[in-house]
């Protein structure tokens, strides 16, 4: 193993400009008011939800075949087509979700045209900021007012929609239907064209990769539910804890530091801290209530030299109750080796030249070391290292 030489129990973190996806605004319209208009010039992603039907009895051919913004075609993320009730489906309603990256590159009045096979439809446009290009996980369901989706990154936004109407003319409850899960879901729209077609749309901020149910408060079964994840350009992933698996920490006391996940509810986070020499038998050293309230560091006094393992679990829903989000495992090694630390270079200590020469440690130039530290490659040794 090639250890990175670290200061005695002293750890530090760099600040980052990471952020979750945010919703900028939204607008809804019906077929009779098309084309719709929405100014997405200040957003980095435009999302459009379309729901509709073909009102002839038993006709399952209703479909949204395309959406454009100022003449630029949007990309389909997810679509639920009609499914016959006799085969266990929801009937004639269809719902689809489309997106366009960097809509500001296509200036104009913000005209949104929907191409639709059928008689009745509604649409909702949503602007998002802080997104990466493309779409993440998607999900769809027939004859259900909720759908399960497993998000894949930190700080994502999930747009979900419930489509209603069809031959049964059951869109009447709109706009009174709203999102009821997950708890942080925000209902953005509820719109219908007569009783024939309509939808409710919502946006949910997702703190960490997880499986959630995206649902709406109706017991009707002649409905569709769709959902799509849009990832953050700079995901607010937890930072740390440090030391990492590459770190050998001199001395018995190790100060672990980390940045907590963002809360789903409110701004407070509670954590359980688990550490021990056996990764399969960790010991809970900090319980969320009360000691883990907004905790971001913990001093661990090792009983002996060796490799130690840990995990930090987070309670993100406004209280230290229920099942926490389980953190990623981390590892560090406690050693009796020590170095004289005088200055800091990046996140690593820079020993004096005399100590380096005495320890026969190969010396790289500060410029080269700084480039290595800035590269973010986790498996590189520190700028000054030696084989044990």
C-alpha positions in Angstrom: 0.0 0.0 0.0 1.2 3.5 -0.8 0.0 5.8 2.1 -0.8 9.4 1.8 0.8 11.3 4.6 -1.7 13.3 6.6 -1.5 15.6 9.6 -2.2 14.2 13.1 -6.0 13.8 13.2 -6.5 17.1 11.2 -8.8 16.9 8.2 -10.2 19.7 5.9 -12.7 20.0 3.1 -12.9 22.3 0.1 -16.1 24.2 -0.7 -18.0 23.5 -3.8 -20.9 25.2 -5.7 -23.0 22.1 -5.8 -26.8 22.5 -6.0 -30.0 20.7 -6.6 -32.3 21.2 -9.6 -34.8 24.0 -9.2 -38.2 24.7 -10.8 -38.4 28.2 -12.5 -42.1 28.3 -13.4 -44.8 26.6 -15.4 -47.8 27.2 -17.7 -50.7 25.1 -18.9 -53.1 25.2 -21.9 -55.6 23.1 -23.8 -55.9 22.1 -27.4 -58.4 24.9 -28.0 -55.8 27.5 -26.8 -52.9 26.1 -28.7 -50.1 26.9 -29.3 -49.1 27.3 -25.8 -46.6 30.0 -24.7 -43.9 29.8 -22.0 -40.7 31.7 -21.8 -37.9 29.2 -21.1 -35.0 31.4 -22.0 -33.7 31.7 -18.4 -34.0 27.9 -17.8 -31.5 25.2 -18.9 -34.2 22.6 -19.5 -37.8 22.8 -20.7 -40.2 19.9 -19.8 -43.6 19.5 -21.4 -46.3 17.1 -20.3 -49.1 16.2 -22.7 -52.2 14.1 -21.8 -55.1 13.4 -24.1 -57.5 10.9 -25.7 -59.4 10.0 -28.9 -63.1 10.4 -28.0 -64.5 7.8 -30.3 -65.7 4.8 -28.3 -63.1 2.1 -27.9 -60.5 4.0 -30.0 -57.1 3.5 -28.5 -55.1 5.4 -31.2 -54.8 8.7 -29.3 -51.1 9.7 -29.2 -48.8 12.8 -28.9 -46.4 12.4 -31.7 -44.2 15.5 -31.1 -43.6 18.8 -29.4 -41.6 21.8 -30.5 -40.4 25.0 -28.8 -39.8 27.9 -31.2 -39.5 25.3 -33.9 -37.0 23.1 -32.1 -38.1 19.5 -31.5 -38.3 18.2 -27.9 -37.0 14.7 -27.0 -39.4 12.1 -25.6 -38.6 11.0 -22.1 -41.5 8.6 -21.3 -44.9 7.8 -22.7 -47.9 5.7 -21.6 -50.1 4.8 -24.5 -53.8 3.8 -24.2 -54.5 0.2 -22.9 -57.9 -1.5 -23.3 -59.8 -1.8 -20.1 -60.7 -5.4 -21.0 -57.0 -6.3 -20.9 -56.5 -4.7 -17.5 -55.6 -1.3 -18.7 -56.9 2.2 -18.0 -58.6 2.9 -21.3 -58.2 5.7 -23.8 -56.0 8.2 -22.0 -52.4 8.7 -23.1 -49.7 10.7 -21.3 -46.2 11.7 -22.4 -43.3 13.8 -21.1 -40.9 15.6 -23.4 -37.8 17.8 -22.7 -35.4 20.2 -24.4 -31.9 21.1 -23.2 -30.8 24.7 -23.3 -34.0 26.2 -24.6 -32.4 29.6 -24.4 -30.5 28.7 -27.6 -33.8 28.9 -29.5 -35.0 32.4 -28.9 -38.4 33.7 -29.8 -41.9 34.1 -28.3 -41.8 30.8 -26.5 -44.4 29.1 -28.7 -45.0 25.5 -28.0 -46.7 23.4 -30.6 -48.1 19.9 -29.9 -48.7 17.3 -32.6 -51.5 15.0 -31.5 -53.5 12.1 -33.0 -56.9 12.4 -31.4 -59.5 15.0 -30.4 -58.7 16.4 -27.0 -55.5 17.1 -25.1 -53.9 19.4 -22.5 -50.3 20.4 -21.9 -48.1 21.8 -19.2 -44.7 23.4 -19.7 -42.1 23.5 -16.8 -38.8 25.3 -16.7 -35.9 23.8 -14.8 -32.5 25.1 -13.8 -29.3 23.4 -12.6 -29.8 20.3 -14.7 -27.4 18.2 -16.7 -28.2 17.3 -20.3 -30.7 14.5 -21.0 -32.9 12.5 -18.7 -32.3 10.1 -15.9 -34.7 7.3 -14.7 -38.2 7.1 -16.0 -41.3 5.2 -15.1 -44.9 4.7 -16.2 -48.1 3.0 -15.0 -51.4 2.1 -16.5 -54.6 2.0 -14.4 -52.8 3.4 -11.3 -52.6 6.8 -9.7 -49.0 6.3 -8.6 -45.7 5.0 -10.0 -42.5 3.8 -8.4 -39.2 5.3 -9.7 -35.6 4.7 -8.5 -33.6 8.0 -8.9 -30.0 7.6 -9.8 -28.2 10.7 -8.5 -28.1 13.4 -5.8 -30.2 16.6 -6.1 -32.4 15.5 -8.9 -35.9 16.7 -9.7 -38.6 14.3 -10.7 -41.5 15.5 -12.8 -44.6 13.3 -12.5 -48.1 13.6 -14.0 -51.5 11.9 -13.7 -53.5 11.6 -17.0 -57.3 11.4 -16.8 -60.3 11.4 -19.1 -60.8 9.1 -22.0 -64.1 7.6 -23.2 -65.5 7.6 -19.7 -65.3 11.4 -19.6 -63.7 11.3 -16.1 -61.5 14.3 -16.1 -64.1 16.3 -14.0 -62.2 16.2 -10.6 -59.5 18.4 -12.1 -58.1 20.8 -11.2 -58.8 19.5 -7.7 -56.4 16.6 -7.8 -52.9 17.1 -6.3 -49.7 15.1 -5.7 -49.7 13.3 -2.4 -46.3 11.5 -2.5 -43.5 11.8 -1.9 -44.0 14.2 1.0 -41.9 17.0 -0.8 -43.9 16.9 -4.0 -45.2 20.2 -5.2 -48.3 20.3 -7.4 -47.7 22.5 -10.4 -50.8 22.1 -12.5 -54.3 20.7 -12.7 -56.1 21.3 -16.0 -58.8 19.7 -18.1 -60.6 20.3 -21.4 -64.3 19.7 -20.5 -64.6 16.3 -19.0 -62.7 14.6 -21.8 -59.0 14.9 -21.0 -56.8 16.5 -18.4 -53.8 16.0 -16.1 -52.2 17.0 -12.8 -48.4 17.6 -12.8 -45.9 17.8 -10.0 -42.2 18.3 -9.3 -40.3 16.6 -6.4 -36.8 17.3 -5.2 -34.9 14.1 -4.5 -31.9 14.4 -2.1 -30.2 11.2 -2.8 -30.5 8.1 -5.0 -33.5 6.3 -3.7 -36.8 4.6 -4.7 -39.9 6.7 -4.2 -43.6 6.5 -5.0 -44.9 9.4 -7.1 -48.7 9.5 -6.6 -51.8 11.6 -6.7 -54.9 11.7 -4.5 -57.5 9.9 -6.6 -58.9 6.4 -6.4 -59.8 6.3 -10.1 -58.3 3.6 -12.2 -59.0 4.9 -15.7 -55.8 7.0 -15.3 -52.1 6.9 -16.2 -49.1 8.0 -14.2 -45.7 8.9 -15.6 -42.5 10.2 -14.1 -39.0 11.3 -15.2 -35.8 12.2 -13.3 -33.7 15.2 -14.4 -30.3 15.1 -12.8 -28.4 18.0 -11.3 -25.5 19.5 -13.3 -23.5 19.8 -10.0 -25.1 17.2 -7.7 -24.9 18.1 -4.0 -23.4 14.7 -3.1 -22.2 14.3 0.5 -18.6 15.3 0.8 -16.4 13.0 2.9 -16.1 11.6 5.3 -12.4 12.2 5.4 -10.0 10.4 5.8 -10.7 8.2 2.9 -9.6 4.7 1.9 -6.4 6.1 0.6 -5.5 7.8 3.9 -3.1 6.6 6.7 -3.6 8.7 9.8 -0.8 8.9 12.3 -1.8 8.9 15.9 -4.7 7.4 17.9 -7.3 10.1 17.5 -8.9 10.6 14.1 -11.2 13.6 13.3 -13.7 12.5 10.8 -15.4 15.3 8.8 -18.1 15.3 6.2 -20.9 17.4 4.5 -24.4 16.2 5.2 -27.0 15.5 2.5 -29.7 18.1 2.0 -32.9 17.5 3.9 -36.1 16.5 2.2 -38.1 18.3 4.8 -36.9 21.5 6.5 -33.2 22.1 6.8 -32.1 19.9 9.7 -30.4 16.5 9.3 -29.8 13.9 12.0 -27.1 11.2 11.6 -26.0 7.9 13.1 -22.3 7.3 13.1 -21.1 3.7 12.8 -17.3 2.8 13.1 -15.4 -0.4 13.9 -12.5 -2.7 12.8 -15.0 -5.2 11.4 -17.0 -3.9 8.4 -19.7 -6.5 9.1 -20.1 -5.6 12.8 -19.9 -1.8 13.1 -20.7 -0.1 16.4 -23.1 2.8 16.6 -21.0 5.5 18.3 -23.4 8.4 17.7 -27.2 8.1 17.8 -29.2 10.5 15.7 -31.2 11.8 18.7 -29.9 13.9 20.2 -26.2 13.8 19.5 -26.4 13.4 15.7 -28.4 16.7 15.2 -26.7 18.5 12.2 -23.5 16.7 13.1 -20.6 17.1 10.6 -17.6 15.8 12.5 -16.6 13.2 15.1 -13.4 12.3 16.8 -12.7 8.6 16.9 -10.1 7.3 19.4 -8.7 4.1 17.9 -7.9 1.3 20.4 -5.0 0.0 18.2 -3.3 0.4 14.9 -5.0 -1.0 11.9 -7.8 -0.6 9.3 -11.1 0.8 10.4 -14.5 1.0 8.7 -17.4 3.3 9.0 -20.8 4.5 7.7 -22.9 7.6 8.3 -26.7 7.2 8.0 -28.9 10.2 7.6 -32.4 11.1 8.7 -33.7 13.6 6.0 -37.4 13.9 6.6 -37.5 16.5 9.5 -37.1 14.1 12.4 -34.7 11.4 13.7 -37.3 8.7 13.2 -38.1 6.0 10.7 -35.6 4.4 8.4 -32.5 6.5 7.6 -30.8 6.9 4.3 -27.9 4.5 4.5 -24.5 6.1 3.7 -21.7 4.7 1.7 -19.0 2.7 3.6 -15.6 4.3 4.2 -12.3 3.0 5.4 -9.2 4.5 7.0 -6.0 3.2 8.6 -4.5 4.3 11.9 -0.7 4.1 11.9 2.1 5.1 14.3 4.0 6.8 11.5 4.2 10.5 11.9 5.6 13.4 9.9 6.5 17.0 10.8 3.9 19.2 9.1 4.7 22.8 8.4 2.4 24.0 5.5 -0.6 22.8 3.5 -0.8 22.1 -0.2 -4.4 21.6 -1.3 -5.9 19.1 1.1 -2.6 17.3 1.9 0.2 18.3 4.4 3.5 19.3 2.9 6.4 18.0 5.1 9.7 19.8 5.3 12.4 18.8 2.7 14.6 17.5 5.6 12.0 15.1 6.7 11.4 13.9 3.2 15.1 13.3 2.7 15.5 11.5 6.0 12.5 9.2 5.1 13.8 8.6 1.6 10.5 9.9 0.2 10.6 10.8 -3.5 9.9 14.5 -4.0 7.7 15.8 -6.8 7.6 19.5 -7.7 4.9 21.6 -6.1 3.4 22.3 -9.5 3.1 18.6 -10.3 1.7 17.9 -6.9 -0.9 20.6 -7.2 -2.0 19.4 -10.5 -2.4 15.9 -9.1 -4.4 17.2 -6.2 -6.7 19.2 -8.5 -7.3 16.3 -10.7 -9.7 14.6 -8.3 -8.4 11.1 -9.1 -9.0 9.3 -5.8 -6.5 6.5 -6.2 -3.4 8.7 -6.7 -1.1 8.8 -3.7 -0.5 12.2 -2.1 2.2 14.5 -3.5 4.7 13.0 -1.1 4.5 9.3 -0.3 6.5 6.2 0.3 5.9 2.4 0.2 5.5 0.8 3.5 
